Every structure is written in C-alpha cells, then in structure tokens.
C-alpha cells in the first residue's frame, strides 16, 4: 500500500475485523476523524447506513494483512 497506516488505524482495522458484520461504533476508539476519513477514502471501512456503526471491508481486510505482514509497521 502506498500510504502507510498509523498504529491507530491498524488497531481500528483489527477491532472492526473482530466485530464482524455487525460492526462497532468508532467513537469508543482513540482515533482522529481525519484517520477515519482516510480509511473510508481508502475503502478500508464503511459506515452502515442509518447507524453509527462502521465495518471493515474486504479491501480493509487485505490492507490489514499487508500492514501486519510488513516489516515497517509503526511502533
């Protein structure tokens, strides 16, 4: 992936992956609105229509695997 994910973004993707199809509210996570917007723009996450819940997308799962396998994962 051209843009490296921050540690917070990687953690959010992991949490959303664990939440499954039901998703979760992002406000409970220490992530900035800019990071959320970036993940949405990258099509890694999406908001469930009519809710405050977000879910990880297939693209997000792929990016998460790539990020966690990368040698340059941020500390």
Backbone atoms as SQL, in Angstrom:
CREATE TABLE atoms (id INTEGER PRIMARY KEY, chain TEXT, resi INTEGER, resn TEXT, atom TEXT, x REAL, y REAL, z REAL);
INSERT INTO atoms VALUES
  (1, 'A', 1, 'UNK', 'N', 0.848, -1.168, 0.000),
  (2, 'A', 1, 'UNK', 'CA', 0.000, 0.000, 0.000),
  (3, 'A', 1, 'UNK', 'C', 0.891, 1.227, 0.000),
  (4, 'A', 2, 'UNK', 'N', 0.567, 2.190, -0.812),
  (5, 'A', 2, 'UNK', 'CA', 1.398, 3.378, -0.969),
  (6, 'A', 2, 'UNK', 'C', 1.465, 4.186, 0.321),
  (7, 'A', 3, 'UNK', 'N', 0.342, 4.358, 0.992),
  (8, 'A', 3, 'UNK', 'CA', 0.313, 5.109, 2.245),
  (9, 'A', 3, 'UNK', 'C', 0.382, 4.148, 3.418),
  (10, 'A', 4, 'UNK', 'N', 1.358, 4.364, 4.275),
  (11, 'A', 4, 'UNK', 'CA', 1.457, 3.526, 5.481),
  (12, 'A', 4, 'UNK', 'C', 0.330, 3.870, 6.430),
  (13, 'A', 5, 'UNK', 'N', -0.172, 2.854, 7.076),
  (14, 'A', 5, 'UNK', 'CA', -1.196, 3.066, 8.086),
  (15, 'A', 5, 'UNK', 'C', -0.541, 3.408, 9.408),
  (16, 'A', 6, 'UNK', 'N', -1.228, 4.227, 10.197),
  (17, 'A', 6, 'UNK', 'CA', -0.741, 4.530, 11.528),
  (18, 'A', 6, 'UNK', 'C', -1.063, 3.351, 12.441),
  (19, 'A', 7, 'UNK', 'N', -0.411, 3.341, 13.594),
  (20, 'A', 7, 'UNK', 'CA', -0.673, 2.299, 14.581),
  (21, 'A', 7, 'UNK', 'C', -2.152, 2.310, 14.980),
  (22, 'A', 8, 'UNK', 'N', -2.726, 3.491, 15.119),
  (23, 'A', 8, 'UNK', 'CA', -4.131, 3.628, 15.488),
  (24, 'A', 8, 'UNK', 'C', -5.046, 3.082, 14.398),
  (25, 'A', 9, 'UNK', 'N', -4.722, 3.353, 13.137),
  (26, 'A', 9, 'UNK', 'CA', -5.532, 2.850, 12.022),
  (27, 'A', 9, 'UNK', 'C', -5.485, 1.325, 11.966),
  (28, 'A', 10, 'UNK', 'N', -4.300, 0.762, 12.168),
  (29, 'A', 10, 'UNK', 'CA', -4.164, -0.696, 12.170),
  (30, 'A', 10, 'UNK', 'C', -4.981, -1.296, 13.305),
  (31, 'A', 11, 'UNK', 'N', -4.916, -0.676, 14.477),
  (32, 'A', 11, 'UNK', 'CA', -5.673, -1.170, 15.628),
  (33, 'A', 11, 'UNK', 'C', -7.177, -1.117, 15.342),
  (34, 'A', 12, 'UNK', 'N', -7.640, -0.037, 14.726),
  (35, 'A', 12, 'UNK', 'CA', -9.064, 0.073, 14.404),
  (36, 'A', 12, 'UNK', 'C', -9.476, -1.017, 13.418),
  (37, 'A', 13, 'UNK', 'N', -8.672, -1.260, 12.400),
  (38, 'A', 13, 'UNK', 'CA', -8.995, -2.321, 11.438),
  (39, 'A', 13, 'UNK', 'C', -9.074, -3.674, 12.136),
  (40, 'A', 14, 'UNK', 'N', -8.171, -3.927, 13.082),
  (41, 'A', 14, 'UNK', 'CA', -8.213, -5.180, 13.835),
  (42, 'A', 14, 'UNK', 'C', -9.500, -5.282, 14.648),
  (43, 'A', 15, 'UNK', 'N', -9.888, -4.182, 15.294),
  (44, 'A', 15, 'UNK', 'CA', -11.104, -4.176, 16.098),
  (45, 'A', 15, 'UNK', 'C', -12.352, -4.374, 15.235),
  (46, 'A', 16, 'UNK', 'N', -12.370, -3.739, 14.075),
  (47, 'A', 16, 'UNK', 'CA', -13.519, -3.910, 13.186),
  (48, 'A', 16, 'UNK', 'C', -13.569, -5.313, 12.601),
  (49, 'A', 17, 'UNK', 'N', -12.416, -5.881, 12.329),
  (50, 'A', 17, 'UNK', 'CA', -12.384, -7.268, 11.840),
  (51, 'A', 17, 'UNK', 'C', -12.947, -8.201, 12.903),
  (52, 'A', 18, 'UNK', 'N', -12.590, -7.962, 14.155),
  (53, 'A', 18, 'UNK', 'CA', -13.086, -8.793, 15.257),
  (54, 'A', 18, 'UNK', 'C', -14.584, -8.595, 15.477),
  (55, 'A', 19, 'UNK', 'N', -15.087, -7.401, 15.190),
  (56, 'A', 19, 'UNK', 'CA', -16.505, -7.109, 15.394),
  (57, 'A', 19, 'UNK', 'C', -17.389, -7.819, 14.369),
  (58, 'A', 20, 'UNK', 'N', -16.810, -8.171, 13.233),
  (59, 'A', 20, 'UNK', 'CA', -17.571, -8.893, 12.219),
  (60, 'A', 20, 'UNK', 'C', -18.583, -8.027, 11.487),
  (61, 'A', 21, 'UNK', 'N', -19.627, -8.670, 10.978),
  (62, 'A', 21, 'UNK', 'CA', -20.610, -7.987, 10.131),
  (63, 'A', 21, 'UNK', 'C', -21.470, -6.992, 10.889),
  (64, 'A', 22, 'UNK', 'N', -21.492, -7.090, 12.203),
  (65, 'A', 22, 'UNK', 'CA', -22.312, -6.180, 13.000),
  (66, 'A', 22, 'UNK', 'C', -21.620, -4.847, 13.236),
  (67, 'A', 23, 'UNK', 'N', -20.301, -4.813, 13.058),
  (68, 'A', 23, 'UNK', 'CA', -19.542, -3.582, 13.190),
  (69, 'A', 23, 'UNK', 'C', -19.485, -3.070, 14.615),
  (70, 'A', 24, 'UNK', 'N', -19.009, -1.843, 14.733),
  (71, 'A', 24, 'UNK', 'CA', -18.938, -1.211, 16.043),
  (72, 'A', 24, 'UNK', 'C', -18.883, 0.294, 15.880),
  (73, 'A', 25, 'UNK', 'N', -19.137, 0.987, 16.968),
  (74, 'A', 25, 'UNK', 'CA', -19.060, 2.438, 16.977),
  (75, 'A', 25, 'UNK', 'C', -17.596, 2.830, 17.118),
  (76, 'A', 26, 'UNK', 'N', -17.153, 3.745, 16.280),
  (77, 'A', 26, 'UNK', 'CA', -15.749, 4.147, 16.289),
  (78, 'A', 26, 'UNK', 'C', -15.460, 5.140, 17.407),
  (79, 'A', 27, 'UNK', 'N', -16.435, 5.870, 17.869),
  (80, 'A', 27, 'UNK', 'CA', -16.221, 6.874, 18.892),
  (81, 'A', 27, 'UNK', 'C', -15.607, 6.326, 20.166),
  (82, 'A', 28, 'UNK', 'N', -15.637, 5.017, 20.346),
  (83, 'A', 28, 'UNK', 'CA', -15.063, 4.396, 21.535),
  (84, 'A', 28, 'UNK', 'C', -13.566, 4.171, 21.393),
  (85, 'A', 29, 'UNK', 'N', -13.013, 4.507, 20.252),
  (86, 'A', 29, 'UNK', 'CA', -11.610, 4.260, 19.941),
  (87, 'A', 29, 'UNK', 'C', -10.859, 5.584, 19.868),
  (88, 'A', 30, 'UNK', 'N', -9.619, 5.641, 20.349),
  (89, 'A', 30, 'UNK', 'CA', -8.852, 6.889, 20.273),
  (90, 'A', 30, 'UNK', 'C', -8.291, 7.116, 18.863),
  (91, 'A', 31, 'UNK', 'N', -9.156, 7.426, 17.917),
  (92, 'A', 31, 'UNK', 'CA', -8.740, 7.656, 16.533),
  (93, 'A', 31, 'UNK', 'C', -9.292, 9.002, 16.088),
  (94, 'A', 32, 'UNK', 'N', -8.525, 9.715, 15.314),
  (95, 'A', 32, 'UNK', 'CA', -8.962, 11.038, 14.862),
  (96, 'A', 32, 'UNK', 'C', -9.967, 10.917, 13.723),
  (97, 'A', 33, 'UNK', 'N', -10.750, 11.947, 13.548),
  (98, 'A', 33, 'UNK', 'CA', -11.718, 11.955, 12.450),
  (99, 'A', 33, 'UNK', 'C', -11.000, 11.942, 11.106),
  (100, 'A', 34, 'UNK', 'N', -9.797, 12.517, 11.049),
  (101, 'A', 34, 'UNK', 'CA', -9.013, 12.500, 9.807),
  (102, 'A', 34, 'UNK', 'C', -8.594, 11.073, 9.453),
  (103, 'A', 35, 'UNK', 'N', -8.213, 10.276, 10.474),
  (104, 'A', 35, 'UNK', 'CA', -7.834, 8.884, 10.221),
  (105, 'A', 35, 'UNK', 'C', -9.039, 8.071, 9.751),
  (106, 'A', 36, 'UNK', 'N', -10.191, 8.311, 10.365),
  (107, 'A', 36, 'UNK', 'CA', -11.416, 7.615, 9.940),
  (108, 'A', 36, 'UNK', 'C', -11.737, 7.986, 8.500),
  (109, 'A', 37, 'UNK', 'N', -11.679, 9.272, 8.187),
  (110, 'A', 37, 'UNK', 'CA', -11.965, 9.727, 6.822),
  (111, 'A', 37, 'UNK', 'C', -10.998, 9.107, 5.821),
  (112, 'A', 38, 'UNK', 'N', -9.731, 8.993, 6.204),
  (113, 'A', 38, 'UNK', 'CA', -8.734, 8.391, 5.309),
  (114, 'A', 38, 'UNK', 'C', -9.048, 6.923, 5.052),
  (115, 'A', 39, 'UNK', 'N', -9.430, 6.185, 6.105),
  (116, 'A', 39, 'UNK', 'CA', -9.778, 4.769, 5.929),
  (117, 'A', 39, 'UNK', 'C', -11.028, 4.607, 5.073),
  (118, 'A', 40, 'UNK', 'N', -11.974, 5.529, 5.207),
  (119, 'A', 40, 'UNK', 'CA', -13.167, 5.498, 4.358),
  (120, 'A', 40, 'UNK', 'C', -12.764, 5.788, 2.914),
  (121, 'A', 41, 'UNK', 'N', -11.931, 6.821, 2.706),
  (122, 'A', 41, 'UNK', 'CA', -11.462, 7.169, 1.355),
  (123, 'A', 41, 'UNK', 'C', -10.697, 6.021, 0.706),
  (124, 'A', 42, 'UNK', 'N', -9.934, 5.287, 1.517),
  (125, 'A', 42, 'UNK', 'CA', -9.174, 4.144, 1.000),
  (126, 'A', 42, 'UNK', 'C', -10.057, 2.909, 0.819),
  (127, 'A', 43, 'UNK', 'N', -11.336, 3.050, 1.168),
  (128, 'A', 43, 'UNK', 'CA', -12.321, 1.969, 1.071),
  (129, 'A', 43, 'UNK', 'C', -11.962, 0.785, 1.958),
  (130, 'A', 44, 'UNK', 'N', -11.355, 1.092, 3.105),
  (131, 'A', 44, 'UNK', 'CA', -10.994, 0.055, 4.073),
  (132, 'A', 44, 'UNK', 'C', -12.117, -0.171, 5.076),
  (133, 'A', 45, 'UNK', 'N', -12.901, 0.875, 5.326),
  (134, 'A', 45, 'UNK', 'CA', -14.036, 0.766, 6.231),
  (135, 'A', 45, 'UNK', 'C', -15.221, 1.486, 5.612),
  (136, 'A', 46, 'UNK', 'N', -16.402, 1.164, 6.094),
  (137, 'A', 46, 'UNK', 'CA', -17.589, 1.887, 5.653),
  (138, 'A', 46, 'UNK', 'C', -18.569, 1.964, 6.814),
  (139, 'A', 47, 'UNK', 'N', -19.391, 2.994, 6.761),
  (140, 'A', 47, 'UNK', 'CA', -20.416, 3.188, 7.788),
  (141, 'A', 47, 'UNK', 'C', -21.685, 2.483, 7.330),
  (142, 'A', 48, 'UNK', 'N', -22.283, 1.752, 8.248),
  (143, 'A', 48, 'UNK', 'CA', -23.544, 1.086, 7.930),
  (144, 'A', 48, 'UNK', 'C', -24.648, 2.133, 7.847),
  (145, 'A', 49, 'UNK', 'N', -25.373, 2.118, 6.762),
  (146, 'A', 49, 'UNK', 'CA', -26.405, 3.119, 6.503),
  (147, 'A', 49, 'UNK', 'C', -27.410, 3.188, 7.656),
  (148, 'A', 50, 'UNK', 'N', -27.674, 4.404, 8.076),
  (149, 'A', 50, 'UNK', 'CA', -28.669, 4.642, 9.108),
  (150, 'A', 50, 'UNK', 'C', -28.218, 4.310, 10.520),
  (151, 'A', 51, 'UNK', 'N', -26.925, 4.093, 10.715),
  (152, 'A', 51, 'UNK', 'CA', -26.398, 3.759, 12.043),
  (153, 'A', 51, 'UNK', 'C', -25.127, 4.563, 12.307),
  (154, 'A', 52, 'UNK', 'N', -24.589, 4.382, 13.493),
  (155, 'A', 52, 'UNK', 'CA', -23.289, 4.960, 13.839),
  (156, 'A', 52, 'UNK', 'C', -22.207, 3.890, 13.812),
  (157, 'A', 53, 'UNK', 'N', -22.535, 2.735, 13.237),
  (158, 'A', 53, 'UNK', 'CA', -21.621, 1.594, 13.210),
  (159, 'A', 53, 'UNK', 'C', -20.773, 1.588, 11.941),
  (160, 'A', 54, 'UNK', 'N', -19.516, 1.180, 12.108),
  (161, 'A', 54, 'UNK', 'CA', -18.607, 1.011, 10.986),
  (162, 'A', 54, 'UNK', 'C', -18.204, -0.451, 10.895),
  (163, 'A', 55, 'UNK', 'N', -17.944, -0.907, 9.669),
  (164, 'A', 55, 'UNK', 'CA', -17.471, -2.271, 9.438),
  (165, 'A', 55, 'UNK', 'C', -16.232, -2.212, 8.552),
  (166, 'A', 56, 'UNK', 'N', -15.420, -3.241, 8.655),
  (167, 'A', 56, 'UNK', 'CA', -14.256, -3.369, 7.781),
  (168, 'A', 56, 'UNK', 'C', -14.729, -3.959, 6.452),
  (169, 'A', 57, 'UNK', 'N', -14.134, -3.520, 5.367),
  (170, 'A', 57, 'UNK', 'CA', -14.474, -4.027, 4.043),
  (171, 'A', 57, 'UNK', 'C', -13.477, -5.124, 3.649),
  (172, 'A', 58, 'UNK', 'N', -13.755, -5.784, 2.530),
  (173, 'A', 58, 'UNK', 'CA', -12.796, -6.770, 2.024),
  (174, 'A', 58, 'UNK', 'C', -11.448, -6.103, 1.737),
  (175, 'A', 59, 'UNK', 'N', -11.504, -4.900, 1.192),
  (176, 'A', 59, 'UNK', 'CA', -10.266, -4.143, 0.931),
  (177, 'A', 59, 'UNK', 'C', -9.538, -3.872, 2.254),
  (178, 'A', 60, 'UNK', 'N', -10.290, -3.537, 3.287),
  (179, 'A', 60, 'UNK', 'CA', -9.698, -3.289, 4.597),
  (180, 'A', 60, 'UNK', 'C', -9.017, -4.517, 5.161),
  (181, 'A', 61, 'UNK', 'N', -9.633, -5.680, 4.969),
  (182, 'A', 61, 'UNK', 'CA', -9.020, -6.930, 5.434),
  (183, 'A', 61, 'UNK', 'C', -7.696, -7.180, 4.704),
  (184, 'A', 62, 'UNK', 'N', -7.703, -6.920, 3.401),
  (185, 'A', 62, 'UNK', 'CA', -6.489, -7.100, 2.600),
  (186, 'A', 62, 'UNK', 'C', -5.391, -6.137, 3.069),
  (187, 'A', 63, 'UNK', 'N', -5.744, -4.899, 3.279),
  (188, 'A', 63, 'UNK', 'CA', -4.790, -3.892, 3.735),
  (189, 'A', 63, 'UNK', 'C', -4.254, -4.261, 5.115),
  (190, 'A', 64, 'UNK', 'N', -5.119, -4.765, 5.982),
  (191, 'A', 64, 'UNK', 'CA', -4.698, -5.172, 7.322),
  (192, 'A', 64, 'UNK', 'C', -3.674, -6.294, 7.261),
  (193, 'A', 65, 'UNK', 'N', -3.920, -7.275, 6.423),
  (194, 'A', 65, 'UNK', 'CA', -2.958, -8.372, 6.269),
  (195, 'A', 65, 'UNK', 'C', -1.624, -7.834, 5.770),
  (196, 'A', 66, 'UNK', 'N', -1.676, -6.970, 4.763),
  (197, 'A', 66, 'UNK', 'CA', -0.439, -6.402, 4.219),
  (198, 'A', 66, 'UNK', 'C', 0.294, -5.581, 5.274),
  (199, 'A', 67, 'UNK', 'N', -0.447, -4.802, 6.053),
  (200, 'A', 67, 'UNK', 'CA', 0.171, -3.939, 7.056),
  (201, 'A', 67, 'UNK', 'C', 0.793, -4.742, 8.183),
  (202, 'A', 68, 'UNK', 'N', 0.144, -5.806, 8.595),
  (203, 'A', 68, 'UNK', 'CA', 0.673, -6.583, 9.705),
  (204, 'A', 68, 'UNK', 'C', 1.811, -7.502, 9.268),
  (205, 'A', 69, 'UNK', 'N', 1.898, -7.807, 7.987),
  (206, 'A', 69, 'UNK', 'CA', 2.994, -8.622, 7.479),
  (207, 'A', 69, 'UNK', 'C', 4.217, -7.772, 7.109),
  (208, 'A', 70, 'UNK', 'N', 3.997, -6.479, 6.970),
  (209, 'A', 70, 'UNK', 'CA', 5.072, -5.571, 6.574),
  (210, 'A', 70, 'UNK', 'C', 6.103, -5.446, 7.683),
  (211, 'A', 71, 'UNK', 'N', 7.346, -5.259, 7.273),
  (212, 'A', 71, 'UNK', 'CA', 8.430, -5.095, 8.229),
  (213, 'A', 71, 'UNK', 'C', 8.471, -3.687, 8.804),
  (214, 'A', 72, 'UNK', 'N', 7.750, -2.752, 8.166),
  (215, 'A', 72, 'UNK', 'CA', 7.816, -1.366, 8.634),
  (216, 'A', 72, 'UNK', 'C', 6.525, -0.936, 9.320),
  (217, 'A', 73, 'UNK', 'N', 5.940, -1.836, 10.111),
  (218, 'A', 73, 'UNK', 'CA', 4.762, -1.496, 10.896),
  (219, 'A', 73, 'UNK', 'C', 5.192, -0.513, 11.973),
  (220, 'A', 74, 'UNK', 'N', 4.443, 0.599, 12.112),
  (221, 'A', 74, 'UNK', 'CA', 4.838, 1.583, 13.117),
  (222, 'A', 74, 'UNK', 'C', 4.736, 1.022, 14.529),
  (223, 'A', 75, 'UNK', 'N', 5.593, 1.507, 15.436),
  (224, 'A', 75, 'UNK', 'CA', 5.589, 1.071, 16.822),
  (225, 'A', 75, 'UNK', 'C', 4.497, 1.740, 17.609);
